[in-house]
Amino acid sequence: MENEKINFLETYLSLYIGHDEVLPEMQKPDSKYVVLDVRNAPAQIKKDQIKGAVAIAAKDLSDHLNELDKSKTYVVYDWTAGTTLGKAALLTLLSAGFKAYELSCALEGWKGMHLPTEPVA
C-alpha cells in the first residue's frame, strides 16, 4: 500500500512545474515554455495575467490546438492551484501529444511572490 501511495504522489507531482524553473526560461528570447492563461473569464474579470502569457480559455483550448507549436512546452495556470481548469487544460494538452505542465503556484501564488504580471488587454 505504501508503494502505491508513493507511485501516486510521484505521478501527481510530475504534472507540476515551479515558478523557479519557468520564470528564468520565459525571459529568454526563444523560451522553450509557453505560458497559457486558461481561466474562463472575460478580461474585465481577470484584470491581470502572468507577463507574457497567452490567454486561451480552458473551455476553448481543444479548438486552438492546431495553433500551438508541438516543439514548445506548455505551462497552464488557473486562478488558484485548487481549481480544476488548469488540470482540464493539462489533460487536453497531454492527450493531444503536447509536452505540458500545470504551474504549481497558479496565478494566486505568482502574484503573492510579486512575480511579473501585466494587465489583460
N, C-alpha and C positions, 0 to 999 in steps of 0.2 A: 504493500500500500504506500509506503514512503517513497519508493521509486516512482510510482505513478504520479504522486504529488510533485516530485522534483521534475519529472518529464513535462508535466503540465505547466509548471512555472517557467521552465526554460523556454518552452514554446511560446507562452504568453509574453514573456519579456522580449523575445526575439522580434515581436511585432512593433516594438517601440524604438525610437531614436531620440537622443537627448539634444537639447539646445547647444550644448558644448561641442557637439560634432557638426551640427547643421550650420550654426552661425558663421564660423570662420570660412567654411566652404562657400556659403552664399555670397560672401564678399569678394570672391574671385570672379574674374571676367567670364570664365567658361565653367561655372559651377556644375558639378555632377548632380546637384539637387535642384528640384523644382518644388517650391512650397505651394501647396494648394489650400486655400481657404474654402472649406466645404460647408460652411454654415448656410442653412436655408433661410436667409433673411434678406430683405432689401437693404440697400446702402444706408438709408436713414436710420435703420435699426442697428446695423453693425457699427457704423461710425468710423471705426479704425480697423486696421489689419496689420499683420506682420509685414514689415517693409520688404517689398519685392514679391510678395505673394501674388499668386494668380487665383482669382475668385471663380470657382466652378461649384455651384451648389451640389451637395451630395445627391439630391433628387434628379439632377440633370447630368451627372457625371458619365453615365453609360452612353448618353447621346453625344459626348465630346471625346470619346476615347481615340477616335481616328485623328484628332488634332494633337495628340500627345506624342512625344518622342520616346520611343522604347529604349533609346540609349541612355536616358536620364533615370534618376532615382527620384520618385515622388514622395514627398513628406506631407501628409494631410494633417489638418488640425481643425478642431471644433472649438466651441466656447470654453468648455472645461474637459478635463480628462475623463470625467464620469459619464459624459453624454455618449450617445451611440452613433451620431452622424459620422464621426471620424472612423469608427470601426466599420460602418457600412461602406464608406468610400474606400477604405483599405481593402475590404473584401472585393469590391468591384474591380479595383486595380489589379490585385493579385490574381483574381480569376481570369482576367484578360491577358495575363502574362507579363505585366509590368513589375519592376522592382519597386517596392513601396514600403513605407513605414508610417506609423502614426507618431506625431510629435508628443513626447511623453508629458510635457508640461502644458500642452494646449495653449490657447490664447491667454487664459487667465494667469497661468504661471509665467508665460513670456512677459506679459505686462507687469506682473509682480516683481520680476527681476529687472525691470526697466530696460528691456532689450528693445531694439529699434522697431517702431511702428510708424504707420503713415495713415492719413485719412483715406477712407474709401471714396473713390471718385464717383 
